[in-house]
């Protein structure tokens, strides 16, 4: 039941991500749903309350859960924790803990200090879950997945930019159109680096990258029309997105 609960949680909170995971082989889904259900929990924790202390406590609860998983003993009773404990090792628990630490930024309205600070946030929030799941599926080239995850994280953040700004967050050190275009170009360069190294990624370990199936067209739009990010216009039509996901899932062409 805990696995089914994870799948249901992802489906309700993030239908696009749910469809991407469902396009993966069944064996990969057994890993992806628990990890990304955990991700749903920590993404929404800072937004469930206006009280920073309560949000901090919610995130700390998940950090404590990861410590229990890392220790290898009994873990607290929770459907996502139960499912996560069945698939996660100590190395993965450490990396996902960094994801929680980075999500503390979402609680407050302080801007990132600079682009290095921004990149660290993207690496922790987008990179850690993807790197962890790919490694557990057999990947040995973390840099390849890190490059792909960076591009995915930037694309997702740019799509969410209007909502974040409306909530008084400042997710970009420089929100100018020129800076957005430059960021999209940097992310596309990381995506291209992943493409060049793709032979290092075993096919059976590539399933987590399905979650970034929309990154390239979104980033291409942002590079050409950066103002679209500020106005919430960085989207694919449902038909185009479905066709792209199906193409990548069937043919393995994930960039």
N, C-alpha and C positions, 0 to 999 in steps of 0.2 A: 504493500500500500504506500510506503514512503516514496518509492520511485514514481508511482502514479500521481501522487500528490505533487511531486516536483514538476512533472510534465504539465499538470493542470495549472500550477502556479505560473510557469513560463507562458503557457498559452494565454492565460488571462491578462498577464501584465505586459507581455511583449509578443504579440502574434507574429510579427515578422521574424523574430528570433526563433520562435517555435517552429515556423515553417522550415527555416534553415536546418534546424536540428532534425526535423522529421525527414529531411532529404538525405541525412547521413545513414550509414549502415546501422542496423539494429544494435550491434555490439558497441558502437561508438555512442549511441544514444544513452546507453546505460551509464556512461560517464558524463556526457554533456548535460543531461537534464539536471542531475544533482548539483553540478558546479554552477550552472547558470540559474538554477533556482536560488542557490546561495547568493549569486550576484544580484538577482532581483531584490532579495531581502536587504542587502546592504546599500543598494542604489536608493531604495525608497526610505530607508531608516532616517536620513537627515530631513526628509520632507514631511514626515508624519506628525511633526510637532513644531511649534514656533519657539519652544524652549531649548536652547542649546544644550543645557545639562542633560535633559531627557534624551536628546538625540545622541549625545556622547555615550550615555548609558546603553542605548540600544546597540550602538556599534561595539561597545565593550563586551556586551553579551555574546556577540558573534566572535570576537577575539578570544574570549574564554572558551567558547565551543571549539574553536580551532586548536587551542592548547590541549584540550581533552583528546581531540583526534590525534594530534601529534604524539601525545603520551602513550597512545595505544591501549588505554584501558576503557573503562565505562564512560559513555558520553551521555549528556543530558537528553531527556526524552523530547524530541522534536522531529517531525517528519523529514525536514530538510537535513537536519544534523544526522539523523540515522542513515539516510541515503548517502550523504557525503562521506561519513565515516567508512562506508563500505567500499568506496572507490579511491579515497585520497590517502597519500602517504605523507610522511613527515615533511619532505621537501615541498610538496604541494601545499601543505598547511602553512608553512613559512611564507611562501610566495603569496598566497591568498590573504595572509595577515597584512602584507604590504598594501593590498588592495583596500582593506578596511581602513588602514591608516591614511591612505590618500583620500578616501571618501570623507574624512573629517573636514576637508576644504568645503564640501557642499553645505555644511552646517552654517558657515559664516559668510560674510559679504566681502571679506578681504580679497583683493586681487592677487594674482600670481606675481611674484617679485620680478620675474623675467621669463624669457622663452625657455631657459633651462628648467625652471620650476614647472612651467607648463608641460614640457616634454616628460618630466618625471611623473607628473600626474597621469598623463596618457599611458605611459609605460605601465604604471601600477594598476590602473583601472581597466584598460583594454588589454594590455600585454599579459599580465599575470594569469588571468583565467585561460587565455588562448595558449600561452606557453605551457602551462601546467597540463591542460588536457592533451595537447599534442605530444608532450613528453610521455605521458602515461599511456598513450597509444603507440609509442615506439619511436618518436622523433628524436634525433640526436643533434639537430642543428637549431639551437635556440635562437640564434641571430636571425635566421630566415623568418621564423614565426614572429619574432619581435618586430621586424620590419613590416610584416604584413599587418600585425596587430596595431602598430602605430598608425598606419594609414586608415585602418578600420576605425580606430578611436577618434582620429581627427574628423573623419567623415561624419561619424555619429554626433560628435560635439557640434560641428557646424550645422547639422540639421536641427539640433536642439537650441541653437543660439538665441533665437527670439524668445523662447520660453525662459531660458536662463536669465536673459537681460530683464525680462518682465518681472522676474523674481528677485531682482536687485543683485544678481551675481555678475561678476566681471570675469568671464572665463578666458578672455584674450588679453595678453599684456598690451597689445595694440589692436584696437578694433577697426582700424581704417580699412578701406577696401584694398589698398595696396598690400597691407599686412596679411589680410585674409587670402589674397591671391598667392602671396609668397608662401604662406603656410600650406596651402593646397598643393603648390608645386613641390615643396619639401616632402609632403606626404606621398605624392605621386612618385617621387624619386625613390622613397623607401619601398613603395610597392613594386617598382621596377627592379630594385635590388632583390626582392623576394622572388620575383619571376625568374630572374637570371639564375638564382640558386635552387630553383624548384626541384631539380633532379635529386637533391640531397634529402628531400622529404619523401618518406615512403608513402605509397598510396593509402595504406591503411591508417596512417597518422594524419592525413590531410583533412579529415572531417571537420575539425574545429574551424578551418578556414572558410567553410561554407557560410559562417556567420558574417563574413566580410564581403559577401557576393555583390553588394551594392556600392562598395567603397570607390571603385574606379570611376564609374559614371558620375557619382556625387562629387568627387574631388575634381574631376574634369570640368563639371559645371562651375564649381567654386573658383577654379583657376581662371576661367574665361569670364565669368560674371559674378565677381565677389559680392556685389551688393545683394544678390539673391539670397545669400546666407543671412543677411540682416533682416530680410523680409519674409523668411520662411518659405522660400521657393526652391529649395534644394531637395527635390523629391523625384522619384521615378513613378510613372504611372503603374497601377497595380499589374496591368498586363505585361509591361516591360520587365518589371521586377520578377514576376513569376516565370517569364520566359528565360530570363538571365539565370535565375536560380536553377531551373530545370536543366539548362544547357551545361552549367558548371557541374551540377551533381552527376549528370550522365557522362560527360566527356572529360571531367577532371580539369578543365581549364578555369582556374580560380582567380585569375587576374585580368 
